[in-house]
Amino acid sequence: MKELIIVKPEKCVGCASCIRTCPAPEANITRELENGKFITTIDPAHCIACGECVRNCPHGARDYIDDTTEVMDSIQNSSQKYTVIVAPAIKSVFPDKWKSILDWFKAHHCEVYDVAYGADICTWAHLTAIKRGIIKNSLITQPCAAIVKYIETYQPKLLQNLSPIHSPMLCEAIFIKKYMRKNAPIIALSPCVAKKNEFDETQIVDYNVTFKKLMEYFELNGIMIPNDYSNEFRYEFSGEQGQVGGIYPRGGGLRDNLWLHDPELNITNIEGVQNVYDKLDKYVNTPENARPQIFDVLSCEFGCNVGAGTGSNKSVFEVIKTMRDVEIEAKKRRKTSGIFGRGAEDKLFKSFDEDLNIRDFMRTYTAATPTRVPTDAELEPVFERMGKHTKADREYNCHACGYHSCREMAIAISRGLNTPENCTFFSKNKLIAKHSDLNRENERLEEIKLVCKELSEKLKTDVDGISNNMGTIREANKDTDTRSERVHDLLSNVVAFCEQNDSLDADSTQQLIQILRTTLEAFDDLNTSVKKSTGTTLSVDAYVLSIGNLVDKINSTLNT
């Protein structure tokens, strides 16, 4: 499947706006990157290219691609001739430039045709199919390519109800090829991104050039398109100009065309992404007798005039007025036989009866195999992974993930389209658990702080004791040095005395005894000083050992 909607990863912040606005339940894939950032990409096989995410992304992370650059470069730089078919929405999107835009293509050797004429064929074909009984079931209209893709992908049961009549663009292209015998490649100027899917599937139109990308191309390449402020809606197309088919781009445009010819038809119309797809899902289970005869549906609210490929900044009121003016002008050109008004024979449709074969304007569809919806039992482990253990948890439905319910998010996770980490409930509970763990750690740290404070105070006391003791030791050592010198002197005196007296008399003996007593007292004083410095108070080694024990205790406390 060709990728039409693209993602700019550097701009995606994972805000889920794309998921929130997307009607296709399997189109978006959310992943968590290594840096913890979430990014949502696209699965082209399940994207219906409605363009709603492009319109609603607040960060500009979504865009789309079409054939504009390729075909516009070819028009200007090659000899290839092209046929251009232009959607009638161009009048509301570029009310002051649409004629000049078509003139530019004509000036570059393109033939330009009005899709409003194809819309008239589309209306005729529906009425004819109903009249001839070709259409037997209640009918879902199909001018909108996004609707067709949605039904093919997600509601294939409705293919039996999807109109077998081609869209106005393809009706015009078929008319040009089969009835006008034109074989040049066909470029569609359209307001719709999804038309590319329709063109690829049917192989009738070759290129989709959206209005938005076309104007961007003109601006980028310095191509000036002059304004034309005339209020005239007539234009010299290369073929017939359409009539009331010109109002197809507005909501209920096909309905109003059908009612113009058969006002008794039971038709219900709904437009807008937030409404139409939900109603289609409900339509599946609606009994046949409760369905409208025709269900006229468009993906874009207010119709194709504000499609994702228009780039229009016109207000809804401006668009509606333009379509009303187109309708009034077209009805003036319409020719009928008999009493003019609803139900009168339309001469254009009479010519269609004579010249066209309805089978040429019918198509078939390709049904996809829908992804199986997981059972409640299969979702149970998914809910557990999301931290949703109770019924209330599983119906939290905050929509932050982009889905309508927790169940839809669980289904997306089970299909590999999302991750529990992207669930607000999951992340919130995980954060609360982390907060509780942090509180416990803080409490433990507070206990450690108190222990460390206690130890610090004790350490300070011991350090002060060391300082004081070191002073005492220094003083004692100084005193010991003095006494040692005195002992040394006394002993020297003893030695000198003995050397001077070869024999000792009573007096000499008494003198020696006195010297020895004095020496003994000096020894006692010296011994006292040493004990004072090493025995009566804590020694330096003991203090060092005590400090080491305290440090070990602090480390042990911190490590626990």
C-alpha positions in Angstrom: 0.0 0.0 0.0 1.4 3.4 -1.0 2.1 5.8 1.8 0.0 9.0 1.5 0.1 10.4 5.0 3.6 10.9 6.3 5.2 11.7 9.7 8.0 14.1 10.4 9.6 12.3 13.4 11.6 15.3 14.6 8.3 17.2 15.1 6.2 14.4 16.7 5.9 14.8 20.5 3.6 11.9 21.1 0.6 14.1 22.1 -1.9 11.6 20.6 -3.8 14.3 18.7 -3.5 12.2 15.6 -5.0 9.1 17.3 -7.7 11.2 18.9 -9.0 12.6 15.6 -8.3 9.5 13.4 -11.4 7.4 12.5 -9.2 4.4 11.4 -8.5 2.3 14.6 -5.4 0.6 13.2 -3.8 3.4 11.3 -1.5 4.7 14.0 1.4 3.0 15.7 2.9 4.5 18.9 6.4 3.5 20.0 8.6 4.6 22.9 12.1 5.6 21.8 15.3 4.9 23.7 15.3 8.4 25.2 11.8 7.9 26.6 10.1 10.0 23.9 6.9 8.6 22.3 6.3 8.9 18.6 3.3 7.9 16.5 3.8 6.6 13.0 1.4 5.3 10.3 0.5 1.9 8.9 -0.4 2.7 5.2 -2.3 -0.6 4.9 -4.8 0.6 7.5 -4.8 4.4 6.9 -7.8 5.7 4.9 -6.0 8.9 4.0 -8.8 11.1 5.2 -6.2 13.7 6.2 -7.8 14.5 9.6 -4.5 14.0 11.5 -2.8 16.5 9.1 -5.4 19.0 9.8 -5.3 18.6 13.5 -1.6 18.0 14.4 -0.6 21.0 16.5 3.1 20.4 15.9 3.1 20.1 12.2 4.3 16.5 12.4 1.9 15.2 9.9 1.8 15.9 6.1 0.8 14.1 3.0 2.2 13.5 -0.5 0.6 13.6 -3.9 1.8 13.8 -7.5 2.1 17.6 -7.8 5.8 18.0 -8.1 6.3 15.1 -10.6 3.5 16.1 -12.9 4.0 19.9 -12.8 7.7 19.5 -13.6 6.7 17.3 -16.5 4.1 19.8 -17.8 6.7 22.5 -18.0 9.7 20.5 -19.1 8.5 17.8 -21.4 6.4 17.5 -24.6 3.9 15.1 -22.9 0.3 16.3 -23.3 -2.1 15.9 -20.4 -5.8 15.9 -19.7 -6.8 17.9 -16.6 -10.0 17.2 -14.8 -10.9 19.7 -12.1 -13.1 19.2 -9.1 -15.9 21.9 -8.7 -14.6 22.6 -5.2 -11.9 24.8 -6.9 -14.5 27.6 -7.1 -14.9 27.8 -3.3 -11.3 27.2 -2.5 -9.9 29.8 -5.0 -12.9 32.1 -5.7 -10.6 34.8 -7.1 -8.1 32.6 -8.9 -9.7 29.4 -10.2 -10.1 30.6 -13.7 -6.6 31.9 -13.9 -5.3 28.5 -12.6 -7.2 26.7 -15.4 -5.9 29.2 -17.9 -2.3 28.4 -16.8 -2.9 24.7 -17.6 -4.5 25.6 -20.9 -1.5 27.8 -21.7 0.7 24.7 -21.1 -1.1 22.6 -23.7 -3.4 20.8 -21.4 -7.1 20.1 -22.1 -9.2 21.0 -19.1 -12.5 19.3 -18.2 -15.2 20.0 -15.6 -15.8 17.2 -13.0 -19.2 18.8 -12.3 -20.2 17.3 -15.6 -19.0 13.9 -14.3 -21.1 14.6 -11.2 -24.2 15.1 -13.4 -23.4 11.7 -15.0 -23.0 10.2 -11.4 -26.5 11.5 -10.5 -28.0 10.2 -13.7 -26.3 6.8 -13.1 -27.7 6.5 -9.6 -31.2 7.3 -10.6 -31.0 4.9 -13.6 -29.6 2.1 -11.4 -32.5 2.6 -8.9 -35.1 2.8 -11.6 -33.8 -0.4 -13.4 -33.4 -2.4 -10.1 -29.7 -2.6 -10.5 -29.5 -1.2 -6.9 -31.7 -3.3 -4.7 -30.3 -2.7 -1.2 -30.2 0.4 0.9 -27.4 2.5 -0.6 -24.3 4.2 0.8 -22.9 6.8 -1.5 -19.2 6.7 -2.5 -18.0 10.0 -4.0 -15.7 10.2 -0.9 -12.6 8.0 -1.3 -11.9 8.0 2.4 -15.3 6.5 3.1 -14.7 3.8 0.5 -11.3 2.9 1.9 -12.8 2.7 5.4 -15.6 0.3 4.4 -13.1 -1.9 2.4 -10.7 -2.0 5.3 -12.9 -2.0 8.4 -16.5 -2.7 7.4 -16.4 -5.0 4.4 -19.9 -6.3 5.2 -21.1 -2.9 3.9 -19.6 -3.4 0.5 -22.9 -4.9 -0.6 -24.5 -1.5 0.2 -21.8 0.7 -1.2 -22.9 2.4 -4.4 -21.7 0.6 -7.5 -21.6 3.9 -9.3 -18.2 5.5 -9.9 -17.4 8.9 -8.2 -17.9 12.1 -10.2 -14.1 12.3 -11.0 -14.0 8.8 -12.4 -17.3 9.3 -14.2 -15.7 12.3 -15.9 -12.5 10.4 -16.7 -14.5 7.4 -18.1 -16.5 9.8 -20.3 -13.4 11.5 -21.6 -11.6 8.1 -22.4 -14.5 6.1 -23.7 -16.9 8.6 -25.2 -14.5 11.4 -26.3 -11.7 9.0 -27.3 -9.0 11.0 -25.4 -6.0 8.9 -24.4 -3.6 11.4 -22.7 -2.7 10.8 -19.1 -5.3 12.3 -16.8 -4.4 14.7 -14.0 -7.1 15.3 -11.3 -7.0 18.7 -9.6 -8.7 17.7 -6.3 -9.3 18.8 -2.7 -8.7 15.2 -1.5 -5.7 13.3 -0.3 -7.6 9.9 -0.4 -8.4 10.2 -4.1 -4.9 8.7 -4.8 -6.1 5.5 -3.3 -9.2 5.5 -5.6 -7.1 6.3 -8.7 -4.6 3.5 -7.9 -7.3 0.9 -7.2 -9.3 1.7 -10.4 -6.4 2.6 -12.7 -8.5 5.2 -14.5 -6.9 8.5 -13.4 -3.2 8.8 -13.4 -2.3 11.7 -11.1 -3.7 13.4 -8.0 -2.7 17.0 -7.7 -4.3 18.6 -4.6 -5.2 22.3 -4.5 -2.9 22.9 -1.5 0.2 21.3 -3.0 -0.5 23.0 -6.4 -0.5 26.5 -4.8 2.6 25.6 -2.9 4.3 24.6 -6.1 3.3 27.9 -7.8 4.7 29.9 -4.9 7.9 27.9 -4.6 8.6 28.2 -8.3 7.7 31.9 -8.6 4.7 31.3 -10.8 2.3 34.2 -10.5 -1.4 33.4 -10.8 -3.4 36.6 -11.3 -6.7 37.3 -9.6 -10.0 37.3 -11.4 -12.7 39.1 -9.4 -15.5 38.4 -11.8 -18.6 36.7 -10.3 -19.2 34.7 -13.4 -19.1 30.9 -12.9 -19.1 30.0 -16.6 -15.8 28.9 -18.1 -14.7 27.6 -21.5 -13.8 24.0 -20.6 -12.5 21.7 -23.3 -15.7 19.7 -22.9 -19.1 20.3 -21.5 -19.5 22.3 -18.3 -21.4 20.7 -15.6 -24.7 21.9 -14.2 -26.1 21.2 -10.7 -23.4 18.6 -10.3 -21.3 21.6 -9.3 -22.7 21.5 -5.8 -21.5 17.9 -5.0 -18.6 19.3 -2.9 -21.0 20.6 -0.2 -22.6 18.5 2.5 -25.6 16.8 1.0 -24.7 17.8 -2.5 -25.4 14.4 -4.0 -28.7 14.2 -2.0 -29.8 17.6 -3.4 -29.1 16.5 -6.9 -31.1 13.3 -6.5 -34.0 15.2 -4.9 -34.0 17.6 -7.8 -35.1 14.7 -10.0 -36.9 12.5 -7.5 -38.0 14.3 -4.3 -39.6 11.2 -2.9 -36.3 9.4 -2.3 -35.6 8.7 1.4 -32.1 10.2 1.9 -30.1 10.8 5.0 -26.8 12.7 4.9 -24.0 12.9 7.4 -20.6 14.6 7.1 -17.5 14.9 9.3 -15.0 12.5 10.8 -16.4 12.7 14.3 -19.9 11.7 13.1 -19.9 9.7 9.9 -17.6 6.7 10.8 -19.4 6.0 14.0 -22.7 6.1 12.1 -21.3 3.7 9.5 -20.3 1.3 12.3 -23.9 1.5 13.7 -25.3 1.1 10.1 -23.8 -2.4 10.0 -26.1 -3.6 12.8 -29.2 -1.6 11.7 -32.0 -3.7 10.2 -32.6 -3.2 6.5 -36.1 -1.8 7.1 -34.7 0.9 9.4 -32.1 2.1 7.0 -32.7 5.1 4.7 -33.0 4.3 1.0 -29.8 6.3 0.4 -27.2 7.2 3.0 -25.2 10.2 1.6 -21.8 10.4 3.4 -18.7 12.5 3.3 -15.6 12.3 5.5 -15.0 16.1 5.7 -17.4 18.3 7.6 -19.0 20.8 5.2 -17.9 18.6 2.4 -15.0 18.5 -0.1 -14.8 22.3 -0.1 -12.8 22.1 3.2 -11.0 18.8 2.4 -7.5 18.1 3.8 -6.0 18.8 0.4 -7.5 22.3 -0.1 -5.3 24.4 2.1 -8.2 26.8 2.2 -8.6 29.5 4.8 -12.1 30.4 3.7 -14.8 30.4 6.4 -17.6 27.9 6.3 -20.0 30.8 5.5 -18.0 31.9 2.5 -17.9 28.3 1.3 -21.6 27.8 1.7 -22.4 31.1 -0.1 -20.2 30.1 -3.1 -21.9 26.8 -3.4 -25.3 28.5 -3.2 -24.2 30.9 -6.0 -23.0 27.9 -8.1 -26.3 26.2 -7.6 -28.3 29.3 -8.7 -26.2 29.8 -11.8 -26.3 26.1 -12.7 -30.1 25.9 -12.4 -30.4 28.9 -14.8 -28.5 26.9 -17.4 -30.4 23.7 -16.8 -32.9 22.9 -19.5 -36.0 20.9 -18.7 -39.1 19.8 -20.6 -42.6 20.3 -19.3 -43.2 22.2 -16.0 -39.9 23.6 -14.7 -38.9 22.5 -11.3 -38.5 19.3 -9.3 -39.4 16.2 -11.2 -39.4 17.9 -14.6 -37.6 15.9 -17.4 -34.0 17.0 -17.6 -32.8 17.4 -21.2 -29.2 16.7 -20.2 -30.2 13.4 -18.5 -32.4 12.6 -21.5 -29.2 12.8 -23.6 -27.4 10.6 -21.1 -30.2 8.0 -21.5 -29.7 8.0 -25.2 -25.9 8.1 -25.4 -24.4 6.5 -22.2 -24.3 2.9 -21.0 -24.6 2.8 -17.3 -22.4 -0.3 -17.1 -19.5 1.8 -18.2 -19.8 3.9 -15.0 -20.0 1.0 -12.5 -17.2 -0.4 -10.4 -16.4 -3.2 -8.0 -14.5 -3.1 -4.7 -11.7 -5.0 -3.0 -12.5 -6.1 0.6 -9.7 -6.4 3.1 -9.7 -9.0 5.9 -10.5 -7.2 9.1 -8.2 -7.7 12.0 -9.9 -10.0 14.6 -11.0 -8.2 17.7 -9.4 -9.8 20.8 -11.7 -11.5 23.3 -12.1 -10.5 26.9 -9.9 -13.4 28.0 -7.2 -12.2 25.6 -7.4 -8.7 26.9 -7.1 -9.8 30.5 -3.3 -10.0 30.5 -3.1 -6.7 28.6 -5.1 -4.9 31.3 -2.9 -6.5 33.9 0.2 -5.2 32.1 -1.5 -1.8 32.1 -1.9 -2.0 35.9 -5.7 -2.1 35.6 -6.9 -4.7 38.0 -10.4 -3.6 38.7 -13.5 -2.8 36.7 -13.2 0.9 37.7 -9.6 0.9 36.5 -10.6 -0.5 33.2 -13.2 2.1 32.7 -11.0 5.0 33.6 -11.4 6.3 30.1 -9.4 9.5 30.4 -8.8 9.7 26.6 -5.2 10.9 27.1 -3.9 8.1 24.9 -6.1 9.3 22.1 -8.6 6.3 22.2 -12.2 6.6 23.2 -11.9 4.1 26.0 -9.4 2.0 28.0 -10.7 -1.0 26.2 -9.8 0.5 22.8 -6.3 1.2 24.2 -6.0 -2.4 25.4 -7.0 -3.6 22.0 -4.4 -1.4 20.4 -1.7 -2.8 22.7 -2.8 -6.3 22.0 -2.4 -5.6 18.3 1.1 -4.1 18.8 -0.1 -0.6 18.0 0.7 1.0 21.3 2.4 0.3 24.7 1.3 0.3 28.3 3.9 3.0 29.1 1.8 5.4 26.9 -1.2 4.9 29.2 -1.7 7.8 31.7 -3.2 5.5 34.3 -0.2 3.2 34.1 2.3 6.1 34.2 0.5 7.8 37.1 0.5 4.6 39.2 4.1 4.0 38.3 5.0 7.5 39.4 3.0 7.0 42.6 5.0 3.8 43.3 8.3 5.6 42.6 7.1 8.4 44.9 6.5 5.9 47.7 9.9 4.4 47.2 11.5 7.8 47.3 9.6 8.6 50.5 11.0 5.4 52.1 14.5 6.2 50.9 14.1 9.7 52.3 13.0 8.3 55.7 16.0 6.0 55.6 18.3 8.8 54.7 16.9 10.9 57.6 17.8 8.0 59.9 21.3 7.8 58.5 21.6 11.6 58.9 20.8 11.4 62.6 23.3 8.5 63.1 25.9 10.4 61.2 25.2 13.5 63.2 25.7 11.5 66.4 28.9 10.0 65.2 30.0 13.3 64.0 29.5 14.9 67.4 31.4 12.0 69.0 34.1 12.2 66.5 34.4 15.9 67.2 34.8 15.2 70.9 37.4 12.6 70.3 39.3 14.9 67.9 39.2 17.6 70.5 40.6 15.0 73.0 43.3 14.1 70.7 44.2 17.8 70.3 44.3 18.3 74.0 46.3 15.1 74.6 48.7 16.0 71.9 49.4 19.2 73.8 49.8 17.2 77.0 52.2 14.8 75.3 54.2 17.7 73.9 54.5 19.3 77.4 55.3 15.9 79.0 57.9 15.2 76.4 59.4 18.6 77.0 59.5 17.9 80.8 60.9 14.5 80.2 63.7 15.9 78.1 64.6 18.3 80.9 64.6 15.5 83.5 66.6 13.2 81.2 69.3 15.9 80.9 69.3 16.2 84.7 69.7 12.4 85.1 72.5 12.4 82.6 74.3 15.1 84.5 73.9 13.3 87.8 75.2 10.0 86.4 78.1 11.9 84.9 78.9 13.3 88.3 78.8 9.8 89.8 81.3 8.6 87.2 83.5 11.7 87.7 83.4 11.3 91.5 84.4 7.6 91.4 87.2 8.4 89.0 88.5 11.0 91.4 88.4 8.8 94.5 90.5 5.6 94.4 89.2 4.7 97.9 86.0 5.7 99.6 85.8 6.9 103.1 82.7 7.5 105.2 82.3 11.1 103.9 82.9 10.1 100.4 80.4 7.3 100.7 77.8 9.7 102.0 78.4 12.0 99.2 78.0 9.2 96.6 74.8 8.0 98.3 73.4 11.5 98.1 74.2 11.8 94.4 72.6 8.4 93.8 69.4 9.4 95.7 69.2 12.6 93.7 69.6 10.5 90.5 66.9 8.0 91.7 64.5 10.9 92.3 65.3 12.2 88.8 64.5 8.7 87.5 61.2 8.7 89.3 60.2 12.1 87.9 61.2 10.9 84.4 59.1 7.7 84.8 56.1 9.7 86.0 56.3 12.0 83.0 56.4 9.0 80.6 53.4 7.4 82.3 51.6 10.7 82.2 52.1 10.9 78.4 51.3 7.3 77.6 49.4 5.6 80.4 47.1 7.8 82.5 45.2 9.3 79.5 44.3 7.8 76.0 47.5 7.4 73.9 47.8 8.8 70.3 47.6 5.2 68.9 44.4 4.6 70.8 42.9 7.8 69.5 43.8 6.9 66.0 42.2 3.4 66.4 39.0 5.0 67.9 38.8 7.4 64.9 39.2 4.5 62.5 36.4 2.5 64.2 34.1 5.5 64.0 34.7 6.0 60.3 34.1 2.2 59.7 30.8 2.6 61.5 29.7 5.5 59.4 30.5 3.7 56.2 28.6 0.6 57.4 25.6 2.7 58.2 25.6 4.4 54.8 26.0 1.1 53.0 22.9 -0.4 54.6 
